[in-house]
Amino acid sequence: VNRFSRRTQMAKKDIGGLLGGAGLGGLTKLGSSVAAMAALGKAIGDVAANGRALETSMAHLQSLTGLSGDVMGKVKQMATDTAMAMGISSDQIVDSYGVIGSKMPELLKSPEALDAIARSAATLAKAGVMPLEASIESLTGIMNQMGASAEEAEAYINVLAAGSKNGAGNIEYLATAFTKAGSAIRNAGLTVQEGTALIEALAKRMPDAAEAGTALRNVLLVLGT
């Protein structure tokens, strides 16, 4: 037993020497250093993965838009700035440009317009607690129905966020109803604010957004004849 005890003491002494005389306290410091190095390694790996994802998204967007390398460089910086402002990844922003362009092809040659709608959609996603792509789908769908331009995106998200907050229908409900009634709302000379108010009034009694939109369209068509 004494021999084992002596060996244990010698082992402790040797370890303490390796740790600069810090003993068991040094082990704790060593453990903290190893954990810090592991965290740093993971962070570096995440940055590299995000960089690869961004380049993949950029290549896809360039093939979709046909924009030159110089312009794509500006798009990359724009996406990085927007990502930092919105608190999401740059590749998600670039991907959102592509989705917006597929919904509104006339904007594919205008990176600034794509970015304006992407920023608005990201804001709307946070307000409506919904995925970014669903927000883009809702926003561009309503804007297309109403014939709105990219410059009107911010005004649109304010109307939709306010309507969904104060009314019975959420943003996706509004988007579905506008898909059915948007053209009739526009042809009747009504604004997006007025259309939203009418849809929200129906949402109190009609839980199905498509049915509400169809009912509103039929009423407006009758009134217009």
BANU-773442 format. One record per residue (C-alpha): residue number from 1; residue in three letters; x, y, z. Coordinates in Angstrom, 1 decimal, always signed. Layout:
N
+-----+--------+--------+--------+--------+
| num | residu |      u |      v |      w |
+-----+--------+--------+--------+--------+
| NUM |    ALA |      X |      Y |      Z |
...
+-----+--------+--------+--------+--------+
end
This chain:
225
+-----+--------+--------+--------+--------+
| num | residu |      u |      v |      w |
+-----+--------+--------+--------+--------+
|   1 |    VAL |   +0.0 |   +0.0 |   +0.0 |
|   2 |    ASN |   +2.8 |   +2.3 |   +0.9 |
|   3 |    ARG |   +4.6 |   +1.5 |   -2.4 |
|   4 |    PHE |   +1.3 |   +2.3 |   -4.3 |
|   5 |    SER |   +1.0 |   +5.5 |   -2.4 |
|   6 |    ARG |   +4.5 |   +6.5 |   -3.2 |
|   7 |    ARG |   +3.9 |   +5.8 |   -6.9 |
|   8 |    THR |   +0.8 |   +7.9 |   -6.8 |
|   9 |    GLN |   +2.6 |  +10.8 |   -5.2 |
|  10 |    MET |   +5.4 |  +10.5 |   -7.8 |
|  11 |    ALA |   +2.9 |  +10.4 |  -10.6 |
|  12 |    LYS |   +1.2 |  +13.6 |   -9.2 |
|  13 |    LYS |   +4.6 |  +15.2 |   -9.0 |
|  14 |    ASP |   +5.5 |  +14.3 |  -12.6 |
|  15 |    ILE |   +2.1 |  +15.6 |  -13.8 |
|  16 |    GLY |   +2.6 |  +18.8 |  -11.8 |
|  17 |    GLY |   +6.0 |  +19.2 |  -13.4 |
|  18 |    LEU |   +4.6 |  +18.9 |  -16.8 |
|  19 |    LEU |   +2.1 |  +21.5 |  -16.0 |
|  20 |    GLY |   +4.7 |  +23.9 |  -14.7 |
|  21 |    GLY |   +4.2 |  +23.0 |  -11.1 |
|  22 |    ALA |   +0.5 |  +24.0 |  -11.2 |
|  23 |    GLY |   -0.6 |  +20.5 |  -10.1 |
|  24 |    LEU |   -4.3 |  +19.6 |  -10.3 |
|  25 |    GLY |   -5.1 |  +23.3 |  -10.9 |
|  26 |    GLY |   -3.1 |  +23.0 |  -14.0 |
|  27 |    LEU |   -5.2 |  +20.1 |  -15.2 |
|  28 |    THR |   -8.3 |  +22.4 |  -15.0 |
|  29 |    LYS |   -6.5 |  +25.1 |  -16.9 |
|  30 |    LEU |   -5.4 |  +22.5 |  -19.5 |
|  31 |    GLY |   -9.0 |  +21.3 |  -19.8 |
|  32 |    SER |  -10.2 |  +24.8 |  -20.4 |
|  33 |    SER |   -7.5 |  +25.4 |  -23.0 |
|  34 |    VAL |   -8.5 |  +22.2 |  -24.8 |
|  35 |    ALA |  -12.2 |  +23.2 |  -24.8 |
|  36 |    ALA |  -11.3 |  +26.7 |  -26.0 |
|  37 |    MET |   -9.2 |  +25.2 |  -28.9 |
|  38 |    ALA |  -12.1 |  +22.9 |  -29.8 |
|  39 |    ALA |  -14.6 |  +25.8 |  -29.8 |
|  40 |    LEU |  -12.2 |  +27.8 |  -32.0 |
|  41 |    GLY |  -11.8 |  +24.9 |  -34.4 |
|  42 |    LYS |  -15.6 |  +24.6 |  -34.7 |
|  43 |    ALA |  -15.9 |  +28.3 |  -35.3 |
|  44 |    ILE |  -13.3 |  +28.1 |  -38.1 |
|  45 |    GLY |  -15.0 |  +25.1 |  -39.6 |
|  46 |    ASP |  -18.4 |  +27.0 |  -39.5 |
|  47 |    VAL |  -16.9 |  +30.0 |  -41.2 |
|  48 |    ALA |  -15.4 |  +27.8 |  -43.9 |
|  49 |    ALA |  -18.8 |  +26.0 |  -44.4 |
|  50 |    ASN |  -20.6 |  +29.3 |  -44.6 |
|  51 |    GLY |  -18.2 |  +30.6 |  -47.2 |
|  52 |    ARG |  -18.7 |  +27.5 |  -49.3 |
|  53 |    ALA |  -22.5 |  +27.9 |  -49.0 |
|  54 |    LEU |  -22.3 |  +31.5 |  -50.0 |
|  55 |    GLU |  -20.2 |  +30.8 |  -53.1 |
|  56 |    THR |  -22.6 |  +28.0 |  -54.1 |
|  57 |    SER |  -25.5 |  +30.4 |  -53.8 |
|  58 |    MET |  -23.7 |  +33.1 |  -55.7 |
|  59 |    ALA |  -22.9 |  +30.8 |  -58.6 |
|  60 |    HIS |  -26.6 |  +29.7 |  -58.8 |
|  61 |    LEU |  -27.8 |  +33.4 |  -58.7 |
|  62 |    GLN |  -25.3 |  +34.3 |  -61.5 |
|  63 |    SER |  -26.5 |  +31.5 |  -63.7 |
|  64 |    LEU |  -30.1 |  +32.7 |  -63.1 |
|  65 |    THR |  -29.5 |  +36.4 |  -63.7 |
|  66 |    GLY |  -26.6 |  +36.4 |  -66.1 |
|  67 |    LEU |  -25.0 |  +39.3 |  -64.3 |
|  68 |    SER |  -21.3 |  +40.0 |  -64.9 |
|  69 |    GLY |  -18.6 |  +39.2 |  -62.4 |
|  70 |    ASP |  -18.2 |  +42.8 |  -61.4 |
|  71 |    VAL |  -21.9 |  +43.2 |  -60.6 |
|  72 |    MET |  -21.9 |  +39.9 |  -58.7 |
|  73 |    GLY |  -19.1 |  +41.3 |  -56.6 |
|  74 |    LYS |  -21.3 |  +44.2 |  -55.6 |
|  75 |    VAL |  -24.2 |  +41.7 |  -55.0 |
|  76 |    LYS |  -22.0 |  +39.7 |  -52.6 |
|  77 |    GLN |  -21.2 |  +42.8 |  -50.6 |
|  78 |    MET |  -24.8 |  +43.9 |  -50.6 |
|  79 |    ALA |  -25.9 |  +40.4 |  -49.4 |
|  80 |    THR |  -23.3 |  +40.5 |  -46.7 |
|  81 |    ASP |  -24.4 |  +43.9 |  -45.4 |
|  82 |    THR |  -28.1 |  +42.8 |  -45.5 |
|  83 |    ALA |  -27.3 |  +39.6 |  -43.7 |
|  84 |    MET |  -25.6 |  +41.5 |  -40.9 |
|  85 |    ALA |  -28.4 |  +43.9 |  -40.6 |
|  86 |    MET |  -31.1 |  +41.2 |  -40.6 |
|  87 |    GLY |  -29.2 |  +38.7 |  -38.4 |
|  88 |    ILE |  -29.2 |  +35.8 |  -41.0 |
|  89 |    SER |  -26.6 |  +34.2 |  -43.1 |
|  90 |    SER |  -25.3 |  +35.7 |  -46.4 |
|  91 |    ASP |  -26.1 |  +32.6 |  -48.4 |
|  92 |    GLN |  -29.8 |  +32.8 |  -47.2 |
|  93 |    ILE |  -30.0 |  +36.4 |  -48.5 |
|  94 |    VAL |  -28.4 |  +35.4 |  -51.9 |
|  95 |    ASP |  -30.9 |  +32.5 |  -52.1 |
|  96 |    SER |  -33.7 |  +34.9 |  -51.4 |
|  97 |    TYR |  -32.6 |  +37.0 |  -54.3 |
|  98 |    GLY |  -33.1 |  +34.0 |  -56.5 |
|  99 |    VAL |  -36.5 |  +33.2 |  -55.1 |
| 100 |    ILE |  -37.7 |  +36.8 |  -55.5 |
| 101 |    GLY |  -36.4 |  +36.8 |  -59.1 |
| 102 |    SER |  -38.3 |  +33.7 |  -59.9 |
| 103 |    LYS |  -41.5 |  +35.4 |  -58.5 |
| 104 |    MET |  -40.8 |  +38.8 |  -60.1 |
| 105 |    PRO |  -38.6 |  +38.1 |  -63.2 |
| 106 |    GLU |  -38.5 |  +41.8 |  -64.1 |
| 107 |    LEU |  -36.2 |  +42.4 |  -61.1 |
| 108 |    LEU |  -33.5 |  +39.8 |  -62.1 |
| 109 |    LYS |  -31.4 |  +42.6 |  -63.6 |
| 110 |    SER |  -31.8 |  +44.9 |  -60.7 |
| 111 |    PRO |  -29.8 |  +43.7 |  -57.6 |
| 112 |    GLU |  -30.9 |  +46.8 |  -55.6 |
| 113 |    ALA |  -34.6 |  +45.9 |  -56.2 |
| 114 |    LEU |  -33.9 |  +42.3 |  -55.2 |
| 115 |    ASP |  -32.2 |  +43.4 |  -52.0 |
| 116 |    ALA |  -34.9 |  +45.9 |  -51.1 |
| 117 |    ILE |  -37.6 |  +43.1 |  -51.3 |
| 118 |    ALA |  -35.3 |  +40.6 |  -49.5 |
| 119 |    ARG |  -34.8 |  +43.1 |  -46.6 |
| 120 |    SER |  -38.6 |  +43.7 |  -46.4 |
| 121 |    ALA |  -39.3 |  +40.0 |  -46.5 |
| 122 |    ALA |  -36.8 |  +39.3 |  -43.7 |
| 123 |    THR |  -38.5 |  +42.0 |  -41.6 |
| 124 |    LEU |  -41.9 |  +40.5 |  -42.4 |
| 125 |    ALA |  -40.7 |  +37.0 |  -41.5 |
| 126 |    LYS |  -39.6 |  +38.3 |  -38.0 |
| 127 |    ALA |  -42.9 |  +40.1 |  -37.5 |
| 128 |    GLY |  -45.0 |  +37.1 |  -38.6 |
| 129 |    VAL |  -42.7 |  +34.5 |  -37.0 |
| 130 |    MET |  -42.5 |  +32.6 |  -40.2 |
| 131 |    PRO |  -39.7 |  +31.2 |  -42.4 |
| 132 |    LEU |  -38.0 |  +33.6 |  -44.8 |
| 133 |    GLU |  -39.1 |  +31.7 |  -47.9 |
| 134 |    ALA |  -42.7 |  +31.8 |  -46.8 |
| 135 |    SER |  -42.4 |  +35.5 |  -46.2 |
| 136 |    ILE |  -41.0 |  +36.0 |  -49.7 |
| 137 |    GLU |  -43.8 |  +33.9 |  -51.1 |
| 138 |    SER |  -46.5 |  +36.0 |  -49.3 |
| 139 |    LEU |  -45.0 |  +39.4 |  -50.0 |
| 140 |    THR |  -44.2 |  +38.9 |  -53.7 |
| 141 |    GLY |  -47.6 |  +37.2 |  -54.3 |
| 142 |    ILE |  -49.5 |  +40.2 |  -52.9 |
| 143 |    MET |  -47.2 |  +42.7 |  -54.7 |
| 144 |    ASN |  -47.7 |  +40.9 |  -58.0 |
| 145 |    GLN |  -51.5 |  +40.8 |  -57.5 |
| 146 |    MET |  -51.5 |  +44.5 |  -56.8 |
| 147 |    GLY |  -49.0 |  +45.5 |  -59.5 |
| 148 |    ALA |  -46.6 |  +47.0 |  -56.9 |
| 149 |    SER |  -43.0 |  +48.0 |  -57.5 |
| 150 |    ALA |  -40.0 |  +47.1 |  -55.5 |
| 151 |    GLU |  -40.0 |  +50.6 |  -54.0 |
| 152 |    GLU |  -43.3 |  +49.8 |  -52.4 |
| 153 |    ALA |  -42.1 |  +46.7 |  -50.5 |
| 154 |    GLU |  -41.5 |  +48.4 |  -47.2 |
| 155 |    ALA |  -45.0 |  +50.0 |  -47.3 |
| 156 |    TYR |  -46.5 |  +46.7 |  -48.0 |
| 157 |    ILE |  -44.9 |  +44.9 |  -45.1 |
| 158 |    ASN |  -46.0 |  +47.6 |  -42.7 |
| 159 |    VAL |  -49.6 |  +47.1 |  -43.9 |
| 160 |    LEU |  -49.5 |  +43.3 |  -43.8 |
| 161 |    ALA |  -47.8 |  +43.3 |  -40.4 |
| 162 |    ALA |  -50.3 |  +45.7 |  -38.9 |
| 163 |    GLY |  -53.2 |  +43.8 |  -40.5 |
| 164 |    SER |  -52.1 |  +40.4 |  -39.2 |
| 165 |    LYS |  -51.4 |  +41.9 |  -35.7 |
| 166 |    ASN |  -54.8 |  +43.5 |  -35.3 |
| 167 |    GLY |  -56.9 |  +41.2 |  -37.3 |
| 168 |    ALA |  -57.9 |  +37.5 |  -37.3 |
| 169 |    GLY |  -55.9 |  +36.5 |  -40.3 |
| 170 |    ASN |  -52.1 |  +36.0 |  -40.2 |
| 171 |    ILE |  -49.8 |  +37.0 |  -43.0 |
| 172 |    GLU |  -50.1 |  +33.7 |  -44.8 |
| 173 |    TYR |  -53.9 |  +34.0 |  -44.6 |
| 174 |    LEU |  -53.7 |  +37.4 |  -46.2 |
| 175 |    ALA |  -51.4 |  +36.2 |  -48.9 |
| 176 |    THR |  -53.7 |  +33.3 |  -49.8 |
| 177 |    ALA |  -56.8 |  +35.5 |  -49.9 |
| 178 |    PHE |  -55.0 |  +38.1 |  -52.0 |
| 179 |    THR |  -54.1 |  +35.4 |  -54.5 |
| 180 |    LYS |  -57.9 |  +34.9 |  -55.1 |
| 181 |    ALA |  -59.1 |  +38.5 |  -54.7 |
| 182 |    GLY |  -56.0 |  +40.6 |  -55.5 |
| 183 |    SER |  -56.9 |  +41.4 |  -59.2 |
| 184 |    ALA |  -60.4 |  +42.3 |  -58.3 |
| 185 |    ILE |  -59.2 |  +44.5 |  -55.4 |
| 186 |    ARG |  -56.8 |  +46.3 |  -57.8 |
| 187 |    ASN |  -59.4 |  +46.6 |  -60.6 |
| 188 |    ALA |  -61.9 |  +48.1 |  -58.1 |
| 189 |    GLY |  -59.4 |  +50.9 |  -57.5 |
| 190 |    LEU |  -58.8 |  +49.8 |  -53.9 |
| 191 |    THR |  -55.4 |  +50.1 |  -52.1 |
| 192 |    VAL |  -53.6 |  +47.3 |  -50.4 |
| 193 |    GLN |  -54.6 |  +48.8 |  -47.0 |
| 194 |    GLU |  -58.3 |  +48.7 |  -48.0 |
| 195 |    GLY |  -57.9 |  +45.2 |  -49.4 |
| 196 |    THR |  -56.2 |  +44.0 |  -46.2 |
| 197 |    ALA |  -59.0 |  +45.5 |  -44.1 |
| 198 |    LEU |  -61.7 |  +43.8 |  -46.1 |
| 199 |    ILE |  -59.9 |  +40.4 |  -45.9 |
| 200 |    GLU |  -59.4 |  +40.8 |  -42.2 |
| 201 |    ALA |  -63.1 |  +41.5 |  -41.8 |
| 202 |    LEU |  -63.9 |  +38.3 |  -43.5 |
| 203 |    ALA |  -61.3 |  +36.3 |  -41.6 |
| 204 |    LYS |  -63.3 |  +36.7 |  -38.4 |
| 205 |    ARG |  -66.1 |  +34.5 |  -39.9 |
| 206 |    MET |  -64.2 |  +32.6 |  -42.6 |
| 207 |    PRO |  -61.3 |  +30.5 |  -41.4 |
| 208 |    ASP |  -60.4 |  +29.3 |  -44.9 |
| 209 |    ALA |  -58.4 |  +32.1 |  -46.6 |
| 210 |    ALA |  -59.0 |  +30.8 |  -50.1 |
| 211 |    GLU |  -62.8 |  +30.8 |  -49.5 |
| 212 |    ALA |  -62.6 |  +34.3 |  -48.0 |
| 213 |    GLY |  -60.6 |  +35.6 |  -51.0 |
| 214 |    THR |  -63.0 |  +34.0 |  -53.5 |
| 215 |    ALA |  -66.0 |  +35.5 |  -51.7 |
| 216 |    LEU |  -64.5 |  +38.9 |  -51.7 |
| 217 |    ARG |  -63.6 |  +38.7 |  -55.4 |
| 218 |    ASN |  -67.2 |  +37.7 |  -56.3 |
| 219 |    VAL |  -68.6 |  +40.6 |  -54.3 |
| 220 |    LEU |  -66.3 |  +43.1 |  -56.0 |
| 221 |    LEU |  -67.0 |  +41.7 |  -59.4 |
| 222 |    VAL |  -70.8 |  +42.1 |  -58.8 |
| 223 |    LEU |  -70.3 |  +45.6 |  -57.5 |
| 224 |    GLY |  -68.2 |  +46.5 |  -60.6 |
| 225 |    THR |  -70.8 |  +45.4 |  -63.1 |
+-----+--------+--------+--------+--------+
end
